[in-house]
Amino acid sequence: MRSTLKDLARETGLSVATVSLVLNKKRHKIPTVTQERIFTAAQNLNYRPNQLAVSLVKQQSMTIGVIVPDISKYFFSEFTLGVEEEARRSGFNIILSNSMNQWELSGECLEMLSGRCVDAIIMAPSSDTTHDRLLKLKPVIEKSHIPTILIGRDGGELGCSFIIVNQSAGAYQAIKHLLDLGHRKIALLTGSLNLSNTQERIEGCRRAFEEAGIAFDPSCIFEGQYDYDSGLIHAEKVAEAGYTAVFAFSDTIACGVYRTFIKKGIRIPQDISVVGFDNVPFAQMLSVPLTTINQLAHTIGMEAAACAIRESSVNNIAAGVAKKRIIYDPELIERESTCPPLSREDGFC
Amino acid sequence: MRSTLKDLARETGLSVATVSLVLNKKRHKIPTVTQERIFTAAQNLNYRPNQLAVSLVKQQSMTIGVIVPDISKYFFSEFTLGVEEEARRSGFNIILSNSMNQWELSGECLEMLSGRCVDAIIMAPSSDTTHDRLLKLKPVIEKSHIPTILIGRDGGELGCSFIIVNQSAGAYQAIKHLLDLGHRKIALLTGSLNLSNTQERIEGCRRAFEEAGIAFDPSCIFEGQYDYDSGLIHAEKVAEAGYTAVFAFSDTIACGVYRTFIKKGIRIPQDISVVGFDNVPFAQMLSVPLTTINQLAHTIGMEAAACAIRESSVNNIAAGVAKKRIIYDPELIERESTCPPLSREDGFC
């Protein structure tokens, strides 16, 4: 068992009140010799103030709740590392919860963390969180009276600060890069069209085409999941349909594309250029290092922690601190998987 | 602000004592009508018991501290997911800390979590934790009086339960697989020879060779770091020296090997077989899916949480629960990067 003030009192033969006055640096007139006896005993017994009691008195637990869909996914583990680094610099710890990428569980995590008396919550909703489902979290957040920072979704309607990565701007950069290289026939290998991320990325693609004076042809959309198999399967069709470039909506999809292309003897980038999305660590380790879009997970994690700490300070809650709206533009990382298209008879350039 | 017993007392016009008796299900003779008034008010004001106060009274915070070197690394994020899943099933939450893969910080994390009154700590030491450094943590752990589960290192001398992956057995399987295919000239692309993981894996390789009646030739060891560049660089030498197979001590090293081999036109596995270690998600997505060793991160995380919860129960601490020593054998995952060696004039088979 950890040692308590009572143990110190017993050890020194003093009263609990005396020991407490000295250790908590309250005003007192206790002789220096006695103080030293107390400090020595505290060291010998490895006394540390009970953090639970301190938190209870201060009404501050010095913890931030972090809800992510799945910590084993790279974006969220890198993000969480950023949160923890920044939180620790201010003496905060993080309580981590996974929603298993299910929106019902996100709500449960919120309730659970608020029962834990965390000072703030940072939540990245599961990918199946539609706009309607997001709004259902509003009363939960309001009732908790805990400042909540939303990641990846506009928290305006929920009265929350939020940090989003501009998905549309990321996709725009990918397509503009391919258009600048001279590609005109570009396939989009997307995730589910029901997801807001997918919709926003398609919007960015459309904008890039239209700014270049090229009508956006929806037949270039190959809908799949954000997974390897979707890349494997659609790459076959893309090659047959004469596309000179592929924009895969995730690096994992791009991996599937690589596999199929290599099997069919299609050279990357000489025959078909490939751009991914996410900049996972393996993107630079592929047989042809992948040009992709970096979502700045670590930076966003640090920013989220800073935001959470700011909003959790008691004064800010009382004063109704202004909510923040932070939008990051992701960045294009050019590697070796893109080049100008070859002039081919069946090509488009 | 969250509502308190005081708020409920004010709302119902009853005393704090009455409200507390009812909500905490203590014995009382309060009329049912009054009880219902209290429950209704509690619901309206979204009253939840202050978890800090509950923890203080019960001397149990229902939290487990988790210290990992770097959550952004796949093994540790998958491991932490397992810990959290299992912990949550028993009503526990986890406080996550990264030691930034520095052993000094591991010690600081231990101190910090013990100040947090966590009920148990699960610690995966940083890779630079030598045996001497590990022993320096013993007094920190003992003084904390918090059950601590060590991951990946023998905790016997520290008086801790521990879970380790048998690194030697993993390496043994990799080499045995290659020997069974007919390979005799196998290069080992290792991480730093100072690390205990590296030493144990080399030991497993040696055992596999010797069991097959082949003298272990230390010149087959190519020491590097556990990174991509080490694979890139050493793959050149391996190809020139006539090896027919490579056992890369991490999947990341294997990626570097792939890159060099592809550039030099060396076919995997027809010209040279490659085995990795870790079974990271991208191992199966490489241009030639990688045969590798699975370290069972998720399973180990769940086991660690179960062990921590068992040891944290107050009775067990009082009774001095027997420490556990859990050893997992990793498993070989056969994919497409290995095959029998070709008969070559300069070959060895």
Interface residues (C-beta under 8 A of the other chain):
Chain A: M1 R2 N46 R48 N50 Q51 L52 A53 S55 L56 S61 T63 V66 D70 I71 S72 K73 Y74 F76 S77 E78 T80 L81 E84 E85 R88 N93 I94 I95 L96 S97 N98 M112 L113 S114 G115 R116 C117 K143 S144 H145 Y228 T252 C255 G256 Y258 R259 I262 V280 F282 Q284 M285 L286 S287 H298 I317
Chain B: M1 R2 N46 R48 N50 Q51 L52 A53 S55 L56 S61 T63 V66 D70 I71 S72 K73 Y74 F76 S77 E78 T80 L81 E84 E85 R88 N93 I94 I95 L96 S97 N98 M100 M112 L113 S114 G115 R116 C117 K143 S144 H145 Y228 T252 C255 G256 Y258 R259 I262 V280 F282 Q284 M285 L286 S287 H298 I317
